[in-house]
Amino acid sequence: MEEIKIDATNQTLGRLASKIALYLQDKHKPEYNPRLPGKTKVLVYNLKKVKFTGKKYSQKRYYHHTGYIGHLKERKLSELFEKNPEKLLKMVVAKMLPKNKLRKERLKRLIVKNGE
């Protein structure tokens, strides 16, 4: 199983997430097959040093609905990043992966380390 290490220092969140999604699907290999989950592990470190461009950090919002009438919840990007940056990265990467039964298995191979 191949392991790719990515330093998140001074990388924008979206570009970092799209790069991770590409590696988790094994699209960087010539033997890529969309029906296979892939075998590459992605190790991300220094996530606290990721950069946000423009006013996204204070203005971008994420929405989810609980299923009950009138229960549309919203949270700011700054709240999510300060509370749990690993969870935020996994959420962003999950939205970039294909919406099928392989998504959960691919996300298990994403490992986030806080230190070096």
Buried (B, 14 or more C-beta within 10 A) or exposed (E): EEEBEBBBEEBBBEEBBEBBBBBBBBEEEEEEEEEEBBEBBBBBBBBEEBEBEEEBBEEBEBEEEEEEEEEEEEBBBBEBBEEEBBEBBBBBBBEBBEEEEBBEEBBEBBEBEEEE
